[in-house]
């Protein structure tokens, strides 16, 4: 008979489970390479919840006695395997889809059986979410994107990340993006520009020319109107209120933000304000979507898969949600105003300066950026690996991956790649700006208020230094 958990007996029962399994492994009663009972079976055996069992198993992982293999179970490690260490990899929410990280970890374990990798999902993307993990030493390795790099730099925290060696076989512009004062802080391993994704069948049925590198935003709007069918599908929709998407329109038309002599942003009467004004006009031409579709990133994927959306601004990472479908789709460069520019998204791995297993952590990063792992990313996902030879690999494609016919387009548009700081703003300024733009683009704020809010964001103090005003 299973025992029901109670608050009074929870801790003793959890300790009992952990001690019993630990002693069994050390005494040889539970043999190496065997699997423990399932989490559900352990929960019934020890009168615990499945969540509590997982916490106990995490302790055994930390002891290097077991390793969790996704979708299989908890495998016992030989306690005589001296020198075994466990490193914790913190990953951003999208990484499993972006890079199939669990497959890479399993491959790493095969080559480095003495290094156990515990994958720890991080709830959010921001600096404030990530730093507590690093400060506490909870993580040895962490995945970070370019926005995170900007945040670490702005907060003077890049020294919290161990300097790494540049790899000659990785695209130099990717390594440059994570380098400050000659030191590489994050090793790039996947990247993507923002691109236009479209349903080829929709275009073919209406006899419309498919998007190409000459498309303007006006041409996109006209085509979207032709593709839209009331109560059936939307020709094009995009919320330009995320940092990366907002940056596209601002860079293409406004180039970069101007600043006053005291360092404050200038908007009124600038080319950037013209770009912001045009962006609001672009929004006015888009169809209104019901509240049920306000979780746009998730809904966009579902709508596109179901044929309810003909065109969307997306990335190579998002294409992974279509790789297991028979959807007839393709990609094209982002429309423009004459000069094609697009936002570059870079994701890499960094080593926590406080890690007690830095060498093992660096080995994981070296493996993830190795030819073998990078080619695995290229062949089994729609993401772009950072290593040149892997990204530009030509060979028999994996038939199980529904890849767009213009997959190699990224090579043609590399000169158009731009990073967020090309806008001449700090991360904190950009986030504040996008927050104000959301209101302005929604028609809930005037141009005068927008300019006043942004131009007052940083006020000069009496000693001439620039300080942030209260938000």
C-alpha positions, 0 to 999 in steps of 0.5 A: 500500500502506498503512503500518502504524503503529509507535511509532517513526514515530507522531509523524513520521507524525502531524506529516506528516499535519497539516502536509500538510493544513495546507499544502494548505489554506493553499496553496489545493490543498484548497479551502474548503467541501470535505471531507477524506478520511474518518478511515479513509482518512487512517489508511490513507494515513498509516499511523496509527490512526483515534484518532491521525487524530482527534487530528490533525484536532483540531489542525486544528480548533484552528487554525480550518482545518477544522470537524467536522460530526457524521456528515458529515465534516471540512469545510475552512474558508476560511483567508482568513476573518479573525477566525475563532476556535475555542471549545471547549464541554465538555458533560455526558454526557447533553447530546446526548440532553437538548438535541440539542446537536450540532444547536444547534451546527450552527445556530449555525455557520450564523449565526456562520460565523467561530466554530467550536465544538469539542464536548468530552465530559466524562467525569463530572458532578462538580466534580473532573471539571470544574475541571481543564478550566477551570483549564487553559483547555481549555474556553471554555464548559461545561454545568453543572447545579444540583448543579455550581452547589452544588459551585462555591459550596461550594468558593468557585469561582464566580468561575471562571465569568464573570458573565452577564446575566439574560434576562427571557424565561427563567423567573425561578426558573431564573435565580435557581437559578444566581444568588449575591450578585446575579450570574448564573453559569450561563445556564439553557437546559433544565430538568425536574422529576422526574415519574412516567412510566407505560405507559397500555396496562398500565393500560387492560388491567387497567381501572385508573385512571391516575395523577393529582395526588392519588396518594399513595405508598400508592396507588402501591404498591397499583397497582404490586402490581396491575400486576406480573406474575411473570416478565413485568413489574415494576409500579414500581421506583425506586432513591432513591439518587441525589441528585435522587430521594432528595431527593423523599422527604426533602423531601416528608416531612422538609421540611429538615434540622435543625441543632444550635447548633454547625452539625451535622446532627441526625437522631435524633428529627427529622421527617427521620428519620421520612422516612428510615425510611419510605423504607426501608419503601418499599424493602422493598415493591419487588421484588428485581431481579437483578444484571444490572439493577443499572445501573438508569438504563440498564436502566430505559429499556430495561425501560420501552421493552420493556413490562417496567416499568409505572411509573418516576420519571423526568424530561422529559429521559429521555422523549427515549429514548421519542420515536422509539417508538410506546410508549403512555405518559404522565406524572403528578406524583410521588406525595406524602404530602399536599403535592406536592413534586418535585425541579427539575433545571436545566442551563445554560451557563457561560463559563470566566473563563480563556477567551481567547474570552469574547465568542465563548463568550457569543455561543454561550450567547446563541444557545442561549437565543435564541427560535430555538434554544429553539423547536428544543429544544421542537419536536424533543425532549421536554426543556423549554427555559428560555425561557417562550415556547418551553416554553409554545409551542402549535402543530402538534407534530412527528409524529416525536416521540412526546410524552406527552399531558400534556406541558404538565403542568409548568406546573401543578406549578411551585409544587411545584418544589424545589432540592436546597439546600432540604433545608438541606444542602451538596452534600458533606453530601448526598452523604455522606448518600446514601451512608449511606442506600444502606446503611441502605435496603438493610438493611445499617446501623442507624438508630443508626449512620446518625444517629451517622455524620451527626451526627458528620460536622461537628465543632466545633473548639476555636475554635468553627468547624465542620470536617469530620470524616474520612470 
